[in-house]
């Protein structure tokens, strides 16, 4: 299993977390969230999002490096579409 993490600086972390979770809960019924924390189970992977006052922590556990990179792009793309033009920066680190 591979773990990938990014801390995204934003004052809108909770809003993005909630909006993403509301969109994805239809496709991933095991998803649980509140305004500060979300766990998103995917086939063969899992996201955890934590909203701080000025950051959004994203942790991904995936079966392979390839799957991790694909899912990094997936979640970043969805968050970017919710950001209303805010320039979110993702610096992923594989562990």
Kinemage of the C-alpha trace (Angstrom):
@kinemage 1
@onewidth
@group {chain A} dominant
@subgroup {mainchain}
@vectorlist {calphas} color= white
{ca unk a 1} P 0.000 0.000 0.000
{ca unk a 2} L 1.200 3.486 -0.866
{ca unk a 3} L 0.388 6.623 1.107
{ca unk a 4} L 0.354 10.048 -0.519
{ca unk a 5} L -0.219 13.345 1.275
{ca unk a 6} L -0.746 16.981 0.349
{ca unk a 7} L -1.406 20.066 2.461
{ca unk a 8} L -3.291 22.676 0.438
{ca unk a 9} L -3.266 26.232 1.782
{ca unk a 10} L -6.758 27.762 1.668
{ca unk a 11} L -9.091 29.708 3.925
{ca unk a 12} L -12.007 27.708 2.435
{ca unk a 13} L -10.918 24.198 3.446
{ca unk a 14} L -14.119 23.247 5.253
{ca unk a 15} L -16.292 24.486 2.400
{ca unk a 16} L -14.324 22.490 -0.171
{ca unk a 17} L -14.349 19.363 2.003
{ca unk a 18} L -18.134 19.507 2.495
{ca unk a 19} L -18.897 20.288 -1.143
{ca unk a 20} L -16.651 17.488 -2.424
{ca unk a 21} L -18.158 15.043 0.060
{ca unk a 22} L -21.727 15.949 -0.897
{ca unk a 23} L -20.906 15.364 -4.564
{ca unk a 24} L -19.114 12.059 -4.009
{ca unk a 25} L -21.452 10.500 -1.407
{ca unk a 26} L -23.790 9.375 -4.206
{ca unk a 27} L -21.000 7.363 -5.839
{ca unk a 28} L -19.260 6.179 -2.675
{ca unk a 29} L -21.953 5.236 -0.124
{ca unk a 30} L -19.363 4.435 2.579
{ca unk a 31} L -18.253 8.084 2.614
{ca unk a 32} L -18.632 9.789 5.993
{ca unk a 33} L -18.003 13.457 6.689
{ca unk a 34} L -18.664 16.485 8.805
{ca unk a 35} L -17.438 20.045 8.312
{ca unk a 36} L -13.836 19.220 9.355
{ca unk a 37} L -13.201 15.585 8.446
{ca unk a 38} L -14.065 13.180 5.632
{ca unk a 39} L -13.220 9.561 4.936
{ca unk a 40} L -13.829 8.479 1.353
{ca unk a 41} L -13.471 4.749 0.640
{ca unk a 42} L -12.780 3.873 -2.991
{ca unk a 43} L -12.232 0.458 -4.569
{ca unk a 44} L -8.666 -0.404 -3.551
{ca unk a 45} L -7.994 3.017 -2.013
{ca unk a 46} L -9.072 5.515 0.619
{ca unk a 47} L -8.976 9.301 1.008
{ca unk a 48} L -8.996 11.170 4.291
{ca unk a 49} L -9.491 14.943 4.279
{ca unk a 50} L -9.001 17.212 7.292
{ca unk a 51} L -9.948 20.882 7.148
{ca unk a 52} L -7.944 23.296 9.280
{ca unk a 53} L -8.446 27.029 9.603
{ca unk a 54} L -6.125 27.780 6.665
{ca unk a 55} L -5.350 24.401 5.078
{ca unk a 56} L -6.857 21.203 3.740
{ca unk a 57} L -4.891 18.027 4.457
{ca unk a 58} L -5.454 15.243 1.953
{ca unk a 59} L -4.149 11.746 2.674
{ca unk a 60} L -4.547 8.960 0.158
{ca unk a 61} L -3.828 5.270 0.665
{ca unk a 62} L -3.715 3.315 -2.608
{ca unk a 63} L -2.659 -0.113 -3.860
{ca unk a 64} L 0.138 1.191 -6.113
{ca unk a 65} L 2.130 4.263 -7.124
{ca unk a 66} L 0.220 4.386 -10.401
{ca unk a 67} L -3.163 4.316 -8.689
{ca unk a 68} L -1.987 6.967 -6.199
{ca unk a 69} L -0.954 9.360 -8.981
{ca unk a 70} L -4.258 8.854 -10.834
{ca unk a 71} L -6.274 9.482 -7.671
{ca unk a 72} L -4.172 12.536 -6.775
{ca unk a 73} L -5.178 14.043 -10.126
{ca unk a 74} L -8.799 13.000 -9.635
{ca unk a 75} L -9.248 14.674 -6.248
{ca unk a 76} L -7.209 17.751 -7.242
{ca unk a 77} L -9.323 18.215 -10.360
{ca unk a 78} L -12.552 17.999 -8.400
{ca unk a 79} L -11.318 20.409 -5.734
{ca unk a 80} L -10.113 22.835 -8.413
{ca unk a 81} L -13.577 22.778 -9.993
{ca unk a 82} L -15.095 23.703 -6.611
{ca unk a 83} L -12.600 26.454 -5.839
{ca unk a 84} L -14.165 29.219 -7.907
{ca unk a 85} L -10.846 30.165 -9.442
{ca unk a 86} L -8.734 30.043 -6.268
{ca unk a 87} L -5.255 28.870 -7.213
{ca unk a 88} L -4.932 25.726 -5.106
{ca unk a 89} L -1.454 24.229 -4.968
{ca unk a 90} L -0.875 20.551 -4.331
{ca unk a 91} L 2.527 19.237 -3.360
{ca unk a 92} L 2.044 15.490 -3.103
{ca unk a 93} L 4.543 13.389 -1.206
{ca unk a 94} L 4.565 9.600 -1.489
{ca unk a 95} L 5.463 7.678 1.638
